[in-house]
Amino acid sequence: MKALNHFYTEHDALWSKDSDPEGFKWIEADDCDNSVFSFIRRSDEAELYVVCNFTPNAYADFRLGVEEAGEYVEVFNSDLEEFGGSGITNSDVMVAEDVNWNRLPKSITLHLPPLAMVVLERKIEKPVKKKKK
């Protein structure tokens, strides 16, 4: 819980737009075959993709719809061994493919551990500010 509380406070996408419809979007809320649900949380600075697996089954190549091209990295995983999990993680950067999935234009594949929550962050290129002379 301590790690989860720290993660929550350090990632404003989870709380900064709680009362703004732009801060939340379902990806999949009806996956009764896999018992997995997923959603996006946003702030002005970040975009987090949250995927929750409610089964004891691990999915080696779970496909997840994403909105944008780019790179996605795992920033939280409740299945880490330090939390008593099996240690299934996504250490590699996931690059969005032009595969329409979950009614979204792009998708990635990830390792989805059993009975776990994985949070991915889309790397957003921030514009470089030019120095005034």
N, C-alpha and C positions, 0 to 999 in steps of 0.2 A: 504494500500500500504506500509505503514511503516513496518508492521509486515512481509509482504511478502519480502520486500527488505532485512530485517534483516535475515530472513530465508535463502534467496538466498546466502548472503555473508557468512553465518555460515556453509553452507553445500557445500563443494567443489565438491561433485558429480554432482552438477548442472552446474559447469563451468570449472573445471580443465582439462577435456579432451574434450573440444569443438571441437578440430580439429582432434581428434583421433576416429576412428570408434568403438573402444572398449568402448567409453564413452556413447554410446546411443544404445538402441535396442527397436524396437517396440514390444509390446505385442499384442495389438489389435488396428488396424487402420480402420477396416471395419465393425464395429458393428452398422449397420444401424437400426437394430431393437430396440436397446436400446439407441442409440446416445451417446455411451460411447467410449472413446479411452483411451489407456493406454500404458505406455512405461517405460523403465528402464534407469536411469542415473547412471553412475559409476565413481568413482575415485579409487585410489589405496587403500584407507582406508574405503570406504563406498559404499553402493548400495541402491539407492532410487527407489521405485516403485510409479509412478505418475498415478492416475486414475482420469479422468475428465468426469463428467456427465453433458450433455447439455440438459437435460429434466427437467421438474418440478416434475418428479416421483422419489421417494426414492426407493431404492432397499434394502430390509432387509437382504438378503443372497446372495449378488453378488459374484459370483465365479470369481477368477482372477488367471490366470496361473503364476507360479513362477518357477524359474530355480533350486533352491536349497532347500533341507530340512532345517528346522530350524524355528526360531521364527521371526515374523514380528510385528512391532509396529507402530502405527500412530504417525507421528512427525509433521504433519501440516494438518489442515482441514479448508477450507474456509467457512464452514457452522457453525462455532462457533457463539454462540449468540452475543459475543462481536463484530463480524463482521456483525451483522444483520441477521444471518442465523437461521435455525430452531433448531440447537444444536444436530443434529444427529452425534454421534462420535463413534469411536472404542476404547474404554478404555481398553479392554482386549487384551492380547497378542494373535496373530493369529499364529497357528502352521500349517506348511505346511503338506498337506495330499498327499498320493500316488494316486492322481487323476489327470490324464493327462488332461490339459485344455489349450486352446489358443496355441496349438502346443508346449506346455512346459510340462515337466515330472511331475511336482507337481502343487498343487493349494491351495489357501486359500479362505475362505469366509469372507466378510466384509460387514459392513453397509455402503451403498453408498448414501449420502444425495443428495437432488435435487439441480440442478444448482450449483454444487460445484466441488472443486478439493480436493482430499485426497492424501497425500503423506505418504507412508509407508517406513520404513527402515528395512532391514534385519539385524538382529543382527549377526555380524561377530565376531567369536571368534579370538581374537588376541593372538598370541603365547606369553607365559610368558618367559621373558628373565631371564636366570639363572645368578645369581651373581657369578663373579669369585672370587675364594678364594685366 
